[in-house]
Amino acid sequence: MDYNYIVYSYDILIFGDNFYPKNILQKIQGDFIIDDDYHCPDDNRFGDDDKYGYGSMIISHPLQWTVGKHIIQYEKDFIEFIEKNYKLFKENGVDDIRIFMEVFYDKGGQCNFEIFNKTLLKRLAKYNVSLPISVYTLSKREIKKWEKEINIKWNAGNAPIRANL
């Protein structure tokens, strides 16, 4: 499969009417990064309502971005994180889990890609995770530059050590 000129970024979003992220912040296993969280009834900083009606957390991979040659490991990392923390999430009021995917590709070509191959998707399906996707176009030059920067991070040993699954 040719993955050239595609950059990926996934985030885990967890929600629940009775979810209070502060109750699990110190208990989460793994090296993923908590990017944002809010609690019911925190003030709504976007101004839609006076208060949030639910708790939420956004969780990111330590390397944030990846390219095709690293995508399988990147996706395995997400599944492993959910597997390690699913019970904690459910016991603390999480009732909606999503892996939000952003995909950036060369606007000069067709955009074809696979998310979570059948083996990984089978593992992920046990957790009722939604997979929303947004796709954006960039110039080939922008993608190649970005891809080079991402590969440097992954190849520099900054990627978490994972067992082959």
N, C-alpha and C positions, 0 to 999 in steps of 0.2 A: 504494500500500500504506500502511496506517495503522500507524505504529509508536509511537503515543502510549502513554505510561505503561509503557515497557519500558526497563530499564537493563541494559547488557551489560558483562561483564568477561571477557576471555580471557587465558590464560597459555599459554606454550609450555613443555611439559615434555619433557625429553630424557633418555634412559636408555641404559645399556649395561653389560654385564658387565665390559668392558675399557675403560670410559670414565673418564677422570680429568679433571674439569673444569678443574683448575688448569693443564692443558696448553693450554687454548684461551682462557682468560679475557682475555688481552691481544690475541688475534687476532680476536675476534668483531667483525664489521662491523655498523654501525648504531647507533641511539640507544636501543635497547631496554635495559631495566634487568635486571640479574641479581639476582633476589630471594633465591635460596637455591641452594646447591650442596653436595653431599657426595660423597665418594670411597669407593671400595672400597679398603681396609677401615676406613673411619672408624667410630668408635663410634656405635651406633644410639641417637640421643637420645630415641627414642620407646619404647625398652625392649623391643621385640618380639624382637630377637636381640642378641647381643653386638656384632656388626659388620654393616655393610651389605655385601651381596654384589654390589653394582653401584654405578656412579657415576650421579649425577643432577644436573640443573640446572633451575631454574624461572626463566623469562624473561618479563618483563612489558612491555607497551606503555608508553611514557613518560607517557601520560595515564591509564593504568589502566582507566578507565571510559568508556563512550560511550552515546549514545542513538541512536534510529533514524535521525535525519537525518544522522548521521555514520558510520553502521555500514559503508557500502561502503568509505569511506576507511580506516576502522579495520581492516577485513578485508584490504584491499590492503596495508596496512602489515605485517601478519603474513606474508602471502605473500611480499612483497619481502624481509623479514628471513630467511625460510627459504631463499628462492632464493639470497641472498647468502652464506649460511652453511652450506648443506647439504653441500657438499664437505668443508668443515672438520669438520663433525660426523661424517660417515662415516669420514673418514681418522683420526679420533681415538676410534673405538670406539662411537659412538652407533648403536644398532640399533633404537630405539623413539622416535618423535616423536609427540607429542600436542598438540593445541590444546584445552586444557580450558576450557570455556565455562560461565560462570555467568550466568544470566538472572533478573532480578528484574522481576516484573510486578504490576499492580494486581489484588489478590485479588477485586475485584468483577466482573471480566470474564474472558472466555475468553483463553487465551494462544496466539496464533498469531504465528509469526515465521519468517523465512527465514534460514538461515545460508549464507554463501558462495554467492551466486547462481551459475548454471550456468557462467558464464565464469570466475569466480574458483575454483570447485570443480574445473574442468578443470585449471587451473594447479596447484592444490594436490595433485591426485591423483597427479601425477608423483612425489611424495615419500613416498607411503605413510604419510600422516599420519592418525592416529585422531582422532576428534572427540567425546570424552565431553562430556556436557551435564548440568548440574544446574540446576533451575528452582525459584525461591523466590517466595513471594507476600508483598507488602507492601500497606499501605493506599494508596489513591489519593493521599492527602495526602503520605505519605512519598515516593512515587515522583515526584510533581510537584516537591517540594522538591529532591530529588536530581537530577532532570532539569535543573532550573534551574541548579544549581551546576555540573553537567557542561557545559552549553551555554556558561556563562560562560568556563570554561577553554578550550573548543574555539574560541570566538569571539574570545578575547583574543589569538589568535595564538600560543598555547602549543602548538598542534598542529604536528608536524613538517611542513615543506614537502615536498610530494610532487608528482610529475608525474602528470598524468591518464593512466591506462592503459586 
